[in-house]
């Protein structure tokens, strides 16, 4: 279901055509599976989960898969070099909370999502769907990361029609 | 000094043109500055350096800036949740060593480097220059990461000539 393109018409600069193409790719087509944990998880268990799933960030969710926080390798490393026992520290103390979490939706373009990661200097963010009109409750439906971008980049470079 | 492109000729599929363009971008034009530490650094000091420089991986170098190892957030997190004092553990115990380090050179294309990161499932790698004919000694001259790729991707999407 990925966007297809045909032949070019002449007279458009390549940079423009690149840009046009990139702006047609949607997050929903490329997002990765989210790795979620409950709010009562310890920092230690979050680290173990991170290694088991081999991801750089994990989402902390409330009932119904609603986004409560995001925790990165960096957040966990910060706690781990402190003097506390990571088994005793709840992950909620290490995570970034709403409303400070940067999110994207499935309708965003891969370009806009990539720009967000660069602008906010983060490695990944949750792909969400608002479940109320005010957009205060967000259901986590995916993960968008720099790995996602690198994969898209390699796909574009494969000299095949994308 | 980045590669410039002109107008397209018709009849080439967009995927092909994307690929052709991406394969002209060289690592030397896009690489980031490497963050290096000496072999006698502790895991604790490596973690502090990682936070200060806000990078995901650090290179361990011998005299003359020659590559000895690579240490990632993941490597350091693994030591940090162990029961050892991170101040007592040398970073050489946590790092990936030569010849197991994935490297790229300035002459590699950004596409080939991106493909390496994906294929080896790593977030970054050192950009090196061999200093002997056998290629056994590698001088670290840069850092190529998924952030580098994301930045190139955003640049491509900016709808301007690249």
Contacts between the chains, C-beta under 8 A, distances in Angstrom:
chain1	res1	chain2	res2	distance
A	5	B	13	7.6
A	5	B	14	4.3
A	5	B	15	7.4
A	6	B	13	7.8
A	6	B	14	7.5
A	7	B	10	6.3
A	7	B	11	6.4
A	7	B	12	7.6
A	7	B	13	6.6
A	7	B	14	7.7
A	8	B	8	4.9
A	8	B	10	6.0
A	8	B	12	7.0
A	8	B	14	6.2
A	8	B	17	7.1
A	9	B	10	6.7
A	10	B	7	6.3
A	10	B	8	6.0
A	10	B	9	6.7
A	10	B	10	5.2
A	11	B	7	6.4
A	12	B	7	7.6
A	12	B	8	6.9
A	13	B	5	7.6
A	13	B	6	7.8
A	13	B	7	6.6
A	13	B	161	5.2
A	14	B	5	4.3
A	14	B	6	7.5
A	14	B	7	7.6
A	14	B	8	6.1
A	14	B	17	6.9
A	14	B	21	6.3
A	14	B	161	7.0
A	14	B	162	7.5
A	15	B	5	7.3
A	15	B	156	7.7
A	15	B	158	7.8
A	15	B	159	6.8
A	15	B	160	4.9
A	15	B	161	3.6
A	15	B	162	4.8
A	16	B	159	5.6
A	16	B	160	7.5
A	16	B	161	7.5
A	17	B	8	7.0
A	17	B	14	7.0
A	17	B	17	7.5
A	18	B	18	7.0
A	18	B	21	7.0
A	18	B	156	4.8
A	18	B	157	7.2
A	18	B	159	7.8
A	18	B	162	6.7
A	19	B	156	7.0
A	19	B	157	5.3
A	19	B	158	6.1
A	19	B	159	3.1
A	19	B	160	7.1
A	20	B	159	7.0
A	21	B	14	6.3
A	21	B	18	7.0
A	22	B	153	7.4
A	22	B	156	6.0
A	22	B	157	3.9
A	23	B	157	6.4
A	23	B	159	7.6
A	44	B	81	6.6
A	47	B	77	6.3
A	47	B	81	5.4
A	50	B	77	7.8
A	51	B	74	7.6
A	51	B	77	8.0
A	51	B	78	7.4
A	54	B	121	7.4
A	56	B	73	7.9
A	56	B	123	7.4
A	73	B	56	7.9
A	73	B	73	4.5
A	73	B	74	6.7
A	73	B	77	6.0
A	74	B	51	7.6
A	74	B	73	6.7
A	76	B	77	6.4
A	77	B	47	6.3
A	77	B	50	7.7
A	77	B	51	8.0
A	77	B	73	6.0
A	77	B	76	6.4
A	77	B	77	5.3
A	77	B	80	6.3
A	78	B	51	7.5
A	80	B	77	6.2
A	80	B	80	3.7
A	80	B	81	5.5
A	81	B	44	6.6
A	81	B	47	5.4
A	81	B	80	5.5
A	81	B	86	6.0
A	86	B	81	6.1
A	111	B	153	7.5
A	111	B	154	6.9
A	111	B	157	3.7
A	114	B	150	5.3
A	114	B	153	5.2
A	114	B	154	5.1
A	114	B	157	7.1
A	115	B	154	5.1
A	115	B	157	7.5
A	117	B	150	5.9
A	118	B	147	7.6
A	118	B	150	5.7
A	118	B	151	6.0
A	118	B	154	5.5
A	121	B	54	7.4
A	123	B	56	7.4
A	123	B	123	8.0
A	123	B	146	7.6
A	123	B	147	7.8
A	146	B	123	7.6
A	146	B	146	3.8
A	146	B	147	6.2
A	146	B	149	7.0
A	146	B	150	5.0
A	147	B	118	7.6
A	147	B	123	7.8
A	147	B	146	6.2
A	149	B	146	7.1
A	149	B	149	6.1
A	149	B	150	4.7
A	149	B	153	5.3
A	150	B	114	5.3
A	150	B	117	5.9
A	150	B	118	5.7
A	150	B	146	5.0
A	150	B	149	4.7
A	150	B	150	7.6
A	151	B	118	6.0
A	152	B	153	7.3
A	153	B	22	7.4
A	153	B	111	7.5
A	153	B	114	5.1
A	153	B	149	5.3
A	153	B	152	7.3
A	153	B	153	5.5
A	154	B	111	6.9
A	154	B	114	5.1
A	154	B	115	5.1
A	154	B	118	5.5
A	156	B	15	7.8
A	156	B	18	4.8
A	156	B	19	7.0
A	156	B	22	6.1
A	157	B	18	7.1
A	157	B	19	5.3
A	157	B	22	3.9
A	157	B	23	6.4
A	157	B	111	3.7
A	157	B	114	7.1
A	157	B	115	7.5
A	158	B	15	7.7
A	158	B	19	6.1
A	159	B	15	6.7
A	159	B	16	5.6
A	159	B	18	7.8
A	159	B	19	3.1
A	159	B	20	7.1
A	159	B	23	7.7
A	160	B	15	4.9
A	160	B	16	7.6
A	160	B	19	7.2
A	161	B	13	5.2
A	161	B	14	6.9
A	161	B	15	3.6
A	161	B	16	7.6
A	162	B	14	7.5
A	162	B	15	5.0
A	162	B	18	6.8
